[in-house]
Amino acid sequence: MLLSPQQARAVYEHAATNRYAVLAVNADSPAAVVDCFIAAQACDAPIIIETSLWQLTGQSFGAGDPLLGIDLFLAQLKTLAANERFRDVPVIYHTDHIKGSATIDILTHAMRRKASSLSLDSSAMNAEENVATMIRLGEIAMQEELSLTLEMEAGVDDGVTPLEEAKSLFGEVELRMPGQLALWAPGVGTKHGLGNDLGGFSPTAIRAHQEFASELAGRPIGIALHGSSGLSVNQLQDGVAAGVVKVNWSSESLLIRSAAAAAYFDSNRERLDPKHPDFKISAMDDGLQRSISNVYVPKVKSRIEALGGSGRASDLLQCLGSLS
């Protein structure tokens, strides 16, 4: 079930109220998307499939055109979500790391195509630009009578975000555009990518921001955790207990898939000789992707379980029935 913006907002609020988090995978290929559906279905869990600009313009989707990338990505999600096998998997499509001069155009296109929730990459923006961009998205949604559910971020790689910044960013957008924000992504001591020092990870900061954002909005607001690769299960669970409801996962996901691909080619090197009788079947994409899936799906399931997402889908589907 591919969720609407209203339904996505309800999921984020449900997670904030019930203290679990939904895994948000930056899916880099059609095969990765299928694997995420398989893992979520096995866990009876919701899943967030999110794309950054590099996925949308990548060869597997838009081949340089991010709008085509959105269309192709959503076409795959809709087809999978409507299939009998995956019909009971609540799926959120979320935009992540959209930046540059085309940001408004890309996110407007995503709104028109009914993307479940939106965020942008504010790393190259000052506070005023960040707020103005979010407000502009809200204005477009109102003008075109489109539903909108937003995640707003601060400088997530810049240490711990002060609460004063939460007020000037999240609080300002909520004041001028009430009800559209569902997630707040402050810096909580992590960074994007692998190999970073994660010793600064602060559940205390997460709790403070979750409580403050909820107070500003007058409703439960969950924290989106960026830069989760490399965190231990205990750290993730501490974050969830403190108010994290969405956990972005990219670098570690890419590492798992690429390492599995390398292992496949290493073990099948002889068969990839065109003179080998098994050349064709070994060279086909299906053999590679099945081999990757056998490694990757258990890792996704383990991540979902660590975040407390297992067994949540059935309850959510009942809650979402009246929303569209």
TAKAVEN-V199130 format. One record per pair of residues at least 12 apart in sequence whose C-alpha atoms are under 10 Angstrom apart, sorted by the first residue. I is the first residue (numbers start at 1). J is the second residue. D is the distance in whole Angstrom. If there is no record, write none. Layout:
BEGIN
I|J|D / I|J|D
END
This chain:
BEGIN
1|46|10 / 1|77|9 / 1|78|8 / 1|79|10 / 1|80|9 / 1|81|5 / 1|82|6 / 1|83|9 / 1|86|7 / 1|87|5 / 1|88|6 / 1|89|6 / 1|90|5 / 1|91|6 / 1|92|9 / 1|317|9 / 2|47|10 / 2|48|10 / 2|74|9 / 2|77|7 / 2|78|6 / 2|79|9 / 2|80|9 / 2|81|6 / 2|82|8 / 2|86|10 / 2|87|9 / 2|88|10 / 2|89|8 / 2|90|6 / 2|91|5 / 2|92|6 / 2|93|7 / 2|114|10 / 2|115|9 / 2|116|8 / 3|48|10 / 3|78|10 / 3|81|9 / 3|89|10 / 3|90|7 / 3|91|6 / 3|92|5 / 3|93|8 / 3|114|9 / 3|115|8 / 3|116|6 / 3|117|9 / 3|320|9 / 3|323|9 / 3|324|8 / 4|91|9 / 4|92|8 / 4|93|9 / 4|114|7 / 4|115|7 / 4|116|5 / 4|117|8 / 4|147|8 / 4|148|9 / 4|149|9 / 4|320|10 / 4|323|8 / 4|324|6 / 5|92|9 / 5|93|9 / 5|94|10 / 5|111|9 / 5|114|7 / 5|115|7 / 5|116|4 / 5|117|6 / 5|118|9 / 5|146|9 / 5|147|6 / 5|148|6 / 5|149|5 / 5|150|9 / 5|180|10 / 5|323|10 / 5|324|8 / 6|116|8 / 6|117|9 / 6|147|7 / 6|148|8 / 6|149|7 / 6|180|10 / 6|320|9 / 6|323|7 / 6|324|7 / 7|90|9 / 7|91|10 / 7|92|9 / 7|116|8 / 7|117|10 / 7|149|9 / 7|316|10 / 7|317|10 / 7|319|9 / 7|320|6 / 7|321|9 / 7|322|9 / 7|323|6 / 7|324|6 / 8|48|10 / 8|90|9 / 8|91|9 / 8|92|6 / 8|93|9 / 8|94|9 / 8|115|10 / 8|116|6 / 8|117|7 / 8|148|10 / 8|149|7 / 8|150|10 / 8|182|9 / 8|320|9 / 8|323|10 / 8|324|10 / 9|92|10 / 9|116|8 / 9|117|8 / 9|148|9 / 9|149|6 / 9|150|9 / 9|179|10 / 9|180|9 / 9|181|9 / 9|182|6 / 9|183|9 / 9|221|10 / 10|149|10 / 10|182|9 / 10|316|9 / 10|319|8 / 10|320|7 / 10|323|9 / 11|46|9 / 11|90|9 / 11|92|9 / 11|182|10 / 11|245|9 / 11|313|10 / 11|316|7 / 11|317|10 / 11|319|9 / 11|320|8 / 12|182|7 / 12|183|7 / 12|220|9 / 12|221|8 / 12|222|7 / 12|223|9 / 12|224|10 / 12|244|10 / 12|245|7 / 12|246|8 / 13|182|7 / 13|183|9 / 13|219|8 / 13|220|6 / 13|221|7 / 13|222|7 / 13|245|9 / 14|220|9 / 14|221|10 / 14|222|9 / 14|245|9 / 14|312|10 / 14|315|10 / 14|316|8 / 14|319|9 / 15|220|9 / 15|221|9 / 15|222|8 / 15|240|9 / 15|243|9 / 15|244|9 / 15|245|6 / 15|246|9 / 15|308|10 / 15|309|9 / 15|312|9 / 15|316|10 / 16|183|10 / 16|210|9 / 16|214|10 / 16|219|10 / 16|220|6 / 16|221|7 / 16|222|5 / 16|223|8 / 16|240|9 / 16|241|10 / 16|242|10 / 16|243|6 / 16|244|7 / 16|245|6 / 16|246|9 / 17|219|10 / 17|220|7 / 17|221|9 / 17|222|9 / 17|243|9 / 17|245|9 / 18|241|10 / 18|243|10 / 18|245|9 / 18|308|10 / 18|312|10 / 19|222|9 / 19|237|10 / 19|239|10 / 19|240|6 / 19|241|6 / 19|242|8 / 19|243|7 / 19|244|8 / 19|245|7 / 19|307|9 / 19|308|8 / 19|309|10 / 20|222|10 / 20|237|9 / 20|239|10 / 20|240|6 / 20|241|7 / 20|242|10 / 20|243|8 / 20|244|7 / 20|245|6 / 20|246|9 / 20|304|10 / 20|305|10 / 20|306|9 / 20|307|6 / 20|308|5 / 20|309|6 / 20|310|9 / 20|312|9 / 21|46|9 / 21|47|10 / 21|222|9 / 21|223|9 / 21|224|9 / 21|225|10 / 21|236|9 / 21|237|9 / 21|239|9 / 21|240|6 / 21|241|9 / 21|243|8 / 21|244|6 / 21|245|4 / 21|246|5 / 21|247|7 / 21|304|8 / 21|305|10 / 21|306|9 / 21|307|5 / 21|308|6 / 21|309|6 / 21|310|10 / 22|45|8 / 22|46|6 / 22|47|6 / 22|48|7 / 22|92|10 / 22|224|10 / 22|240|10 / 22|244|9 / 22|245|6 / 22|246|5 / 22|247|6 / 22|248|9 / 22|303|10 / 22|304|7 / 22|305|10 / 22|307|7 / 22|308|8 / 22|309|6 / 22|310|9 / 22|312|10 / 23|36|10 / 23|40|9 / 23|45|9 / 23|46|8 / 23|47|6 / 23|48|6 / 23|49|8 / 23|50|10 / 23|225|10 / 23|245|9 / 23|246|6 / 23|247|5 / 23|248|7 / 23|249|7 / 23|300|9 / 23|301|10 / 23|303|7 / 23|304|6 / 23|305|10 / 23|306|10 / 23|307|7 / 23|308|10 / 23|309|8 / 24|36|10 / 24|46|10 / 24|47|6 / 24|48|4 / 24|49|6 / 24|50|6 / 24|51|10 / 24|91|10 / 24|92|9 / 24|93|9 / 24|94|8 / 24|96|10 / 24|224|9 / 24|225|10 / 24|226|10 / 24|245|10 / 24|246|6 / 24|247|6 / 24|248|5 / 24|249|6 / 24|250|9 / 24|304|10 / 25|47|8 / 25|48|6 / 25|49|5 / 25|50|6 / 25|51|8 / 25|94|10 / 25|247|8 / 25|248|6 / 25|249|5 / 25|250|6 / 25|251|10 / 25|253|8 / 25|254|10 / 25|300|9 / 26|48|9 / 26|49|6 / 26|50|5 / 26|51|5 / 26|52|7 / 26|55|8 / 26|94|9 / 26|95|9 / 26|96|8 / 26|248|7 / 26|249|6 / 26|250|5 / 26|251|9 / 26|253|8 / 26|254|9 / 27|48|10 / 27|49|6 / 27|50|6 / 27|51|6 / 27|52|9 / 27|55|8 / 27|73|10 / 27|249|9 / 27|250|8 / 27|253|8 / 27|254|9 / 28|49|10 / 28|50|9 / 28|51|8 / 28|52|9 / 28|54|9 / 28|55|6 / 28|56|9 / 28|58|8 / 28|59|10 / 28|60|8 / 28|61|9 / 28|250|9 / 28|253|9 / 28|254|8 / 28|257|10 / 29|55|8 / 29|58|9 / 29|59|9 / 29|60|6 / 29|61|8 / 29|73|9 / 30|60|7 / 30|61|8 / 30|72|10 / 30|73|8 / 30|76|8 / 30|77|9 / 31|60|10 / 31|285|10 / 31|286|9 / 31|289|7 / 31|290|9 / 31|292|9 / 31|293|8 / 32|49|10 / 32|253|9 / 32|254|10 / 32|257|8 / 32|289|9 / 32|292|9 / 32|293|8 / 32|296|9 / 32|297|9 / 33|49|7 / 33|50|10 / 33|73|9 / 33|76|8 / 33|77|8 / 33|80|9 / 34|76|9 / 34|77|9 / 34|80|8 / 34|293|9 / 34|297|10 / 35|289|10 / 35|290|10 / 35|292|9 / 35|293|6 / 35|294|9 / 35|296|7 / 35|297|6 / 35|298|10 / 35|300|8 / 35|301|10 / 36|48|9 / 36|49|8 / 36|91|10 / 36|293|10 / 36|296|9 / 36|297|7 / 36|300|7 / 36|301|9 / 37|49|9 / 37|77|9 / 37|80|8 / 37|81|8 / 37|85|9 / 37|86|7 / 37|89|7 / 37|90|10 / 37|91|8 / 37|297|9 / 37|300|10 / 38|85|9 / 38|86|8 / 38|89|9 / 38|293|9 / 38|297|7 / 38|298|10 / 38|300|9 / 38|301|9 / 39|89|10 / 39|293|10 / 39|296|9 / 39|297|6 / 39|298|7 / 39|299|9 / 39|300|6 / 39|301|5 / 39|302|9 / 39|303|10 / 39|304|8 / 40|86|9 / 40|88|10 / 40|89|7 / 40|90|9 / 40|91|9 / 40|297|9 / 40|300|8 / 40|301|7 / 40|304|8 / 40|305|10 / 40|309|9 / 40|310|8 / 40|311|10 / 40|313|9 / 41|85|8 / 41|86|6 / 41|87|9 / 41|88|8 / 41|89|6 / 41|90|9 / 41|301|9 / 41|310|10 / 41|311|10 / 41|313|9 / 42|86|10 / 42|89|9 / 42|297|10 / 42|298|10 / 42|301|8 / 42|310|9 / 42|311|10 / 43|89|9 / 43|300|10 / 43|301|7 / 43|302|9 / 43|304|8 / 43|305|8 / 43|309|8 / 43|310|5 / 43|311|6 / 43|312|9 / 43|313|9 / 44|88|8 / 44|89|7 / 44|90|9 / 44|304|10 / 44|309|8 / 44|310|6 / 44|311|5 / 44|312|6 / 44|313|5 / 44|314|7 / 44|315|10 / 45|88|9 / 45|89|7 / 45|90|7 / 45|91|9 / 45|301|9 / 45|304|8 / 45|305|9 / 45|308|9 / 45|309|5 / 45|310|5 / 45|311|6 / 45|312|5 / 45|313|5 / 45|314|8 / 45|315|10 / 45|316|9 / 46|88|9 / 46|89|6 / 46|90|5 / 46|91|6 / 46|92|8 / 46|304|9 / 46|309|7 / 46|310|8 / 46|311|9 / 46|312|7 / 46|313|5 / 46|314|9 / 46|316|8 / 46|317|10 / 47|89|8 / 47|90|6 / 47|91|5 / 47|92|6 / 47|93|9 / 47|246|10 / 47|304|8 / 47|309|9 / 47|313|9 / 48|90|8 / 48|91|6 / 48|92|5 / 48|93|6 / 48|94|7 / 48|116|9 / 48|117|10 / 48|246|8 / 48|247|9 / 48|248|9 / 49|73|10 / 49|77|9 / 49|91|7 / 49|92|6 / 49|93|5 / 49|94|6 / 49|95|9 / 49|96|10 / 49|116|10 / 49|248|10 / 49|249|10 / 50|73|10 / 50|92|8 / 50|93|6 / 50|94|4 / 50|95|5 / 50|96|6 / 50|97|9 / 50|116|10 / 50|117|9 / 50|118|9 / 50|119|10 / 50|248|8 / 50|249|9 / 50|250|10 / 51|69|9 / 51|70|9 / 51|73|9 / 51|93|8 / 51|94|7 / 51|95|5 / 51|96|6 / 51|97|8 / 51|98|9 / 51|250|10 / 52|66|10 / 52|94|9 / 52|95|6 / 52|96|5 / 52|97|5 / 52|98|6 / 52|99|9 / 52|119|10 / 52|120|9 / 52|121|9 / 52|250|10 / 53|65|10 / 53|66|7 / 53|69|9 / 53|70|10 / 53|95|8 / 53|96|7 / 53|97|6 / 53|98|5 / 53|99|7 / 53|100|10 / 53|103|9 / 53|106|9 / 53|120|10 / 53|121|10 / 54|66|8 / 54|69|10 / 54|96|10 / 54|97|9 / 54|98|9 / 55|69|8 / 55|70|9 / 55|73|9 / 55|96|10 / 55|97|10 / 56|68|8 / 56|69|4 / 56|70|6 / 56|71|9 / 56|72|9 / 56|73|8 / 56|95|10 / 56|98|9 / 56|106|10 / 57|69|6 / 57|70|9 / 60|72|9 / 60|73|9 / 61|73|7 / 65|106|10 / 66|98|10 / 66|102|9 / 66|105|10 / 66|106|7 / 66|107|10 / 66|109|10 / 66|110|10 / 67|105|9 / 67|106|6 / 67|107|9 / 67|108|10 / 67|109|7 / 67|110|8 / 68|109|10 / 70|93|10 / 70|95|9 / 70|106|9 / 70|107|10 / 70|109|8 / 70|110|7 / 70|113|8 / 70|115|9 / 71|109|9 / 71|110|8 / 71|113|8 / 73|93|9 / 74|93|8 / 74|110|9 / 74|113|8 / 74|114|9 / 74|115|8 / 77|91|8 / 77|92|9 / 77|93|8 / 78|91|9 / 78|93|10 / 88|313|7 / 88|314|7 / 88|316|10 / 88|317|7 / 89|312|10 / 89|313|6 / 89|314|9 / 89|316|10 / 89|317|8 / 90|312|9 / 90|313|6 / 90|314|9 / 90|316|8 / 90|317|7 / 90|320|9 / 91|116|9 / 91|313|10 / 92|115|8 / 92|116|5 / 92|117|7 / 93|110|10 / 93|114|9 / 93|115|6 / 93|116|5 / 93|117|7 / 93|118|8 / 94|110|9 / 94|115|7 / 94|116|6 / 94|117|5 / 94|118|5 / 94|119|7 / 94|149|10 / 94|150|9 / 94|151|9 / 95|107|8 / 95|110|8 / 95|115|8 / 95|116|9 / 95|117|7 / 95|118|5 / 95|119|6 / 95|120|7 / 95|121|10 / 95|150|10 / 95|151|9 / 96|117|9 / 96|118|7 / 96|119|6 / 96|120|6 / 96|121|7 / 96|151|9 / 96|248|9 / 97|118|10 / 97|119|7 / 97|120|5 / 97|121|4 / 97|122|8 / 97|123|9 / 98|118|9 / 98|119|7 / 98|120|5 / 98|121|5 / 98|122|9 / 99|119|10 / 99|120|6 / 99|121|5 / 99|122|7 / 99|123|9 / 99|124|8 / 99|125|9 / 100|120|10 / 100|121|9 / 100|122|10 / 100|124|8 / 100|125|10 / 103|120|7 / 103|121|9 / 103|133|9 / 104|120|9 / 104|133|7 / 104|134|9 / 104|136|8 / 104|137|7 / 104|140|9 / 105|137|10 / 107|119|8 / 107|120|8 / 107|137|8 / 108|136|10 / 108|137|7 / 108|138|10 / 108|140|7 / 108|141|8 / 108|144|10 / 108|146|10 / 111|137|9 / 111|140|9 / 111|141|8 / 111|144|10 / 111|146|7 / 111|147|7 / 111|148|7 / 111|149|9 / 112|141|9 / 112|144|9 / 112|145|10 / 112|146|7 / 112|147|9 / 112|148|10 / 113|146|10 / 114|146|8 / 114|147|8 / 114|148|8 / 115|147|9 / 115|148|9 / 115|149|9 / 116|147|9 / 116|148|8 / 116|149|7 / 116|150|9 / 117|147|9 / 117|148|7 / 117|149|5 / 117|150|6 / 117|151|7 / 117|181|10 / 117|182|9 / 117|183|10 / 118|134|10 / 118|137|10 / 118|148|8 / 118|149|6 / 118|150|5 / 118|151|6 / 118|152|9 / 118|181|10 / 118|182|10 / 118|183|10 / 119|134|9 / 119|149|9 / 119|150|6 / 119|151|5 / 119|152|6 / 119|153|8 / 119|183|9 / 119|185|10 / 120|133|9 / 120|134|9 / 120|150|9 / 120|151|8 / 120|152|8 / 120|153|8 / 121|152|9 / 121|153|8 / 121|154|9 / 121|155|9 / 121|156|10 / 122|152|9 / 122|153|7 / 122|154|7 / 122|155|7 / 122|156|9 / 123|153|9 / 123|154|8 / 123|155|6 / 123|156|8 / 123|157|8 / 123|158|10 / 124|155|9 / 125|154|10 / 125|155|9 / 126|154|10 / 126|155|10 / 127|154|8 / 127|155|10 / 127|165|9 / 127|168|8 / 127|169|7 / 128|168|9 / 128|169|8 / 130|152|9 / 130|153|9 / 130|154|9 / 130|169|8 / 130|170|10 / 130|173|10 / 131|152|9 / 131|168|9 / 131|169|6 / 131|170|8 / 131|171|10 / 131|172|7 / 131|173|6 / 131|176|10 / 132|169|10 / 132|172|10 / 132|173|9 / 133|173|10 / 134|150|8 / 134|151|9 / 134|152|8 / 134|169|10 / 134|170|10 / 134|173|7 / 134|177|9 / 134|180|10 / 134|181|10 / 135|172|10 / 135|173|7 / 135|174|9 / 135|176|8 / 135|177|7 / 135|180|10 / 136|177|10 / 137|150|9 / 137|177|10 / 138|150|9 / 138|173|9 / 138|176|9 / 138|177|7 / 138|178|10 / 138|180|8 / 138|181|10 / 139|177|9 / 147|180|9 / 148|179|9 / 148|180|6 / 148|181|9 / 148|182|10 / 149|179|9 / 149|180|5 / 149|181|6 / 149|182|6 / 149|183|9 / 150|179|9 / 150|180|6 / 150|181|5 / 150|182|6 / 150|183|7 / 150|184|9 / 151|170|9 / 151|180|9 / 151|181|6 / 151|182|6 / 151|183|4 / 151|184|6 / 151|185|7 / 151|222|10 / 151|223|9 / 151|224|8 / 152|166|10 / 152|169|8 / 152|170|7 / 152|173|9 / 152|181|7 / 152|182|8 / 152|183|6 / 152|184|5 / 152|185|6 / 152|186|8 / 152|223|10 / 152|224|9 / 153|166|9 / 153|169|8 / 153|170|8 / 153|183|8 / 153|184|6 / 153|185|4 / 153|186|6 / 153|187|8 / 153|223|10 / 153|224|8 / 153|225|10 / 153|226|9 / 154|166|8 / 154|169|8 / 154|170|9 / 154|184|8 / 154|185|6 / 154|186|5 / 154|187|7 / 155|185|9 / 155|186|7 / 155|187|6 / 155|188|10 / 155|191|10 / 156|185|7 / 156|186|5 / 156|187|4 / 156|188|7 / 156|189|8 / 156|190|7 / 156|191|7 / 156|192|8 / 156|225|9 / 156|226|7 / 156|227|8 / 157|186|9 / 157|187|6 / 157|188|8 / 157|189|7 / 157|190|6 / 157|191|5 / 157|192|7 / 157|226|9 / 157|227|8 / 158|186|9 / 158|187|6 / 158|188|9 / 158|189|8 / 158|190|8 / 158|191|8 / 159|186|9 / 159|187|6 / 159|188|6 / 159|189|5 / 159|190|7 / 159|191|8 / 159|200|8 / 159|201|9 / 159|202|10 / 160|186|7 / 160|187|5 / 160|188|5 / 160|189|5 / 160|190|8 / 160|200|8 / 160|201|9 / 160|202|8 / 160|205|7 / 160|206|9 / 161|185|9 / 161|186|6 / 161|187|5 / 161|188|7 / 161|189|9 / 161|205|8 / 161|206|10 / 161|209|9 / 162|186|9 / 162|187|9 / 162|188|10 / 162|205|9 / 162|208|10 / 162|209|9 / 163|186|9 / 163|205|9 / 163|208|8 / 163|209|7 / 163|212|8 / 163|213|9 / 165|186|9 / 166|184|8 / 166|185|9 / 166|186|8 / 166|209|7 / 166|212|8 / 166|213|7 / 166|216|9 / 167|209|10 / 167|212|8 / 167|213|8 / 167|216|8 / 169|184|10 / 170|183|9 / 170|184|7 / 170|185|9 / 170|186|10 / 170|212|10 / 170|213|7 / 170|216|8 / 170|217|9 / 171|212|9 / 171|213|7 / 171|214|10 / 171|215|10 / 171|216|6 / 171|217|8 / 172|216|9 / 173|217|10 / 174|213|10 / 174|216|8 / 174|217|6 / 174|218|10 / 175|216|9 / 175|217|8 / 178|217|8 / 178|218|10 / 179|217|8 / 179|218|9 / 179|219|9 / 180|217|10 / 181|213|10 / 181|217|8 / 181|221|8 / 182|213|10 / 182|214|10 / 182|217|9 / 182|219|9 / 182|220|8 / 182|221|6 / 182|222|7 / 182|223|9 / 182|224|10 / 183|210|9 / 183|213|9 / 183|214|10 / 183|220|9 / 183|221|6 / 183|222|5 / 183|223|6 / 183|224|6 / 183|225|10 / 183|244|9 / 183|245|8 / 183|246|8 / 184|209|8 / 184|210|8 / 184|213|7 / 184|214|10 / 184|221|7 / 184|222|7 / 184|223|5 / 184|224|6 / 184|225|9 / 184|244|10 / 184|245|10 / 184|246|10 / 185|206|9 / 185|209|9 / 185|210|10 / 185|222|9 / 185|223|6 / 185|224|5 / 185|225|6 / 185|226|7 / 185|244|9 / 185|246|9 / 186|205|9 / 186|206|8 / 186|209|8 / 186|210|10 / 186|223|8 / 186|224|8 / 186|225|8 / 186|226|9 / 187|201|9 / 187|202|9 / 187|205|9 / 187|206|9 / 187|209|10 / 187|224|10 / 187|225|8 / 187|226|8 / 187|227|9 / 188|200|8 / 188|201|6 / 188|202|6 / 188|203|8 / 188|204|9 / 188|205|6 / 188|206|6 / 188|207|10 / 188|209|9 / 188|223|10 / 188|225|8 / 188|226|9 / 188|227|10 / 188|239|10 / 189|201|4 / 189|202|6 / 189|203|9 / 189|205|9 / 189|206|10 / 189|226|10 / 189|227|9 / 190|202|8 / 190|225|9 / 190|226|7 / 190|227|6 / 190|228|7 / 190|229|9 / 190|230|10 / 190|231|9 / 191|225|10 / 191|226|7 / 191|227|5 / 191|228|8 / 191|229|9 / 191|230|10 / 192|226|7 / 192|227|4 / 192|228|7 / 192|229|8 / 192|230|10 / 192|248|10 / 192|249|9 / 192|250|9 / 192|251|8 / 193|226|10 / 193|227|6 / 193|228|8 / 193|229|7 / 193|230|8 / 193|249|9 / 193|250|8 / 193|251|5 / 193|252|8 / 194|227|8 / 194|228|9 / 194|229|6 / 194|230|6 / 194|231|10 / 194|250|10 / 194|251|6 / 194|252|7 / 194|255|9 / 195|229|9 / 195|230|8 / 196|227|9 / 196|229|9 / 196|230|8 / 197|230|9 / 197|231|10 / 198|227|9 / 198|228|9 / 198|229|10 / 198|230|8 / 198|231|7 / 198|232|10 / 198|235|10 / 199|231|10 / 201|228|10 / 201|231|9 / 201|235|8 / 201|236|10 / 201|239|9 / 202|235|9 / 202|238|9 / 202|239|8 / 202|242|10 / 203|235|8 / 203|236|9 / 203|237|10 / 203|238|6 / 203|239|5 / 203|240|9 / 203|241|8 / 203|242|6 / 203|243|8 / 203|244|9 / 204|238|9 / 204|239|9 / 204|242|7 / 204|243|10 / 205|239|10 / 205|242|9 / 205|243|10 / 206|222|9 / 206|223|7 / 206|224|9 / 206|225|9 / 206|238|10 / 206|239|7 / 206|240|9 / 206|241|9 / 206|242|6 / 206|243|6 / 206|244|7 / 207|222|10 / 207|223|9 / 207|238|10 / 207|239|8 / 207|240|9 / 207|241|8 / 207|242|5 / 207|243|6 / 207|244|8 / 208|242|8 / 208|243|9 / 209|221|9 / 209|222|9 / 209|223|8 / 209|242|9 / 209|243|9 / 210|222|6 / 210|223|6 / 210|224|10 / 210|242|8 / 210|243|6 / 210|244|8 / 210|245|10 / 211|223|10 / 211|242|9 / 211|243|8 / 220|243|10 / 221|243|8 / 221|244|9 / 221|245|9 / 222|240|10 / 222|242|10 / 222|243|6 / 222|244|6 / 222|245|5 / 222|246|8 / 223|239|9 / 223|240|9 / 223|242|9 / 223|243|6 / 223|244|4 / 223|245|6 / 223|246|7 / 223|247|9 / 224|240|10 / 224|243|9 / 224|244|6 / 224|245|6 / 224|246|5 / 224|247|6 / 224|248|7 / 225|239|8 / 225|240|9 / 225|243|10 / 225|244|6 / 225|245|8 / 225|246|6 / 225|247|5 / 225|248|6 / 225|249|9 / 226|246|9 / 226|247|7 / 226|248|5 / 226|249|8 / 226|250|9 / 227|247|8 / 227|248|7 / 227|249|7 / 227|250|8 / 227|251|8 / 227|252|10 / 228|247|7 / 228|248|6 / 228|249|6 / 228|250|8 / 228|251|9 / 228|252|9 / 229|247|10 / 229|248|8 / 229|249|6 / 229|250|7 / 229|251|6 / 229|252|5 / 229|253|8 / 229|255|10 / 230|249|10 / 230|251|9 / 230|252|7 / 232|306|10 / 233|302|10 / 233|303|8 / 233|305|10 / 233|306|6 / 233|307|8 / 234|306|8 / 234|307|10 / 236|303|9 / 236|306|7 / 236|307|7 / 237|306|7 / 237|307|6 / 237|308|8 / 238|307|10 / 239|307|9 / 240|306|9 / 240|307|7 / 240|308|8 / 241|307|9 / 241|308|10 / 244|307|9 / 245|307|9 / 245|308|10 / 245|309|10 / 246|307|9 / 247|303|10 / 247|304|10 / 247|307|8 / 249|300|10 / 249|303|9 / 253|296|8 / 253|299|9 / 253|300|8 / 254|296|10 / 256|292|8 / 256|295|8 / 256|296|7 / 256|299|8 / 257|289|9 / 257|291|10 / 257|292|6 / 257|293|8 / 257|295|8 / 257|296|6 / 257|297|10 / 258|292|8 / 259|292|9 / 259|295|10 / 260|288|9 / 260|289|9 / 260|291|7 / 260|292|5 / 260|293|9 / 260|294|9 / 260|295|7 / 260|296|8 / 261|288|7 / 261|289|8 / 261|290|10 / 261|291|8 / 261|292|6 / 261|293|10 / 261|295|10 / 262|288|10 / 262|292|9 / 263|288|10 / 263|291|9 / 263|292|9 / 264|282|10 / 264|287|9 / 264|288|6 / 264|289|9 / 264|290|10 / 264|291|7 / 264|292|8 / 265|282|9 / 265|283|9 / 265|288|8 / 268|282|7 / 268|283|9 / 268|288|10 / 269|282|9 / 269|283|10 / 270|282|10 / 271|283|8
END
